[in-house]
Amino acid sequence: MSNTAPAFKPVARIGFFGPNGYHGDRRHGSNLWDAGIRASLEYAEAEAVALPEKIEGKRVSNLLANVDGLVVTGHDACHFRHTDMEELFQYCRKNAIPVLAIDRGMHAMNTAFGGTTMIDMGREAPDMLQHRHPPERGLRHGLVVEEFSRLAKLYGEGEIIVNSEHSQAVGRVARAFKVGARAMDGMVESIETNPEDPWWALGIQWQPACATSSGLDIQIFRCHIEKARARAAAPRARAA
C-alpha cells in the first residue's frame, strides 16, 4: 500500500464578469451540474468570484488583484464599453491571466485586439445558416473543431453539437487569435490565442454553463481552472 499523499492542488480563484444565470430547457441538457457560471466553476472545483457588473471608473488592476483567472460572459443583449473591455483584456494578456470568453465576451475579446463583430448576421451574412433559432432541440447546431486547436484537446477534432444561439458573431478575427471552431456554414464559433503566445485565452460562442449544456462542456471550465492554478503556483513579477 502506497503512503504517498495525493498531490495538493491549490484552489484557483476565478473571477467572472457578466451575467451569471443562463436559462434553458433542462430536458435537453446533461443535468450533471447546476446551470450558471458560478455553479459551473464550483462544480469544476474553483472558487468563483463575482466581479462588479461595470468596470467604468474602476482600476482593472484592483478588480483582478485577487483572482487567478477570468471568465467574461454575455449575450446579444449585453452592451460592453469597448474601452473598458480593451483595458480588461490587454491587462490580462500583459499579466498572463487565463481568460475564458463566452458568447458576447468572445466578441469583446476579439475587438479588444483589433477584430470585428457582425452586429446583425441576418443582414451582414444572409446566406449563412440560421444561428438565432437553431433547428435542433436545446437550441443546438453543429460545428467543426479545427485540427490541432486547444479546443480539439477538450472535445476532439471534427464535428460536435453545441447549444449555440446568437444573432451576432465574430467577423474578422484579430491577429492575436486563431480560429478554434467553425459552424457548418463557416461562421466562427471559437477563437483562441496562437500557440506561440504564452497567454492562454479561449473564446467560445456557445453557453457551457447553460441548462442545455452537454457533459463535455465542463471540460472547458476544468481546463481554464488548471491554467489558473498553474499561474497561481508560478512565481511572477508584480502585476503592472
PyMOL commands that set and color helices and strands:
alter all, ss='L'
color gray80, all
select helices_A, chain A and resi 26-28+37-43+60-63+82-94+104-112+121-124+150-155+215-233
alter helices_A, ss='H'
color red, helices_A
select strands_A, chain A and resi 13-17+47-50+69-72+99-102+117-118+141-145+158-162+169-170+177-183+188-193+201-204
alter strands_A, ss='S'
color yellow, strands_A
deselect
rebuild
show_as cartoon
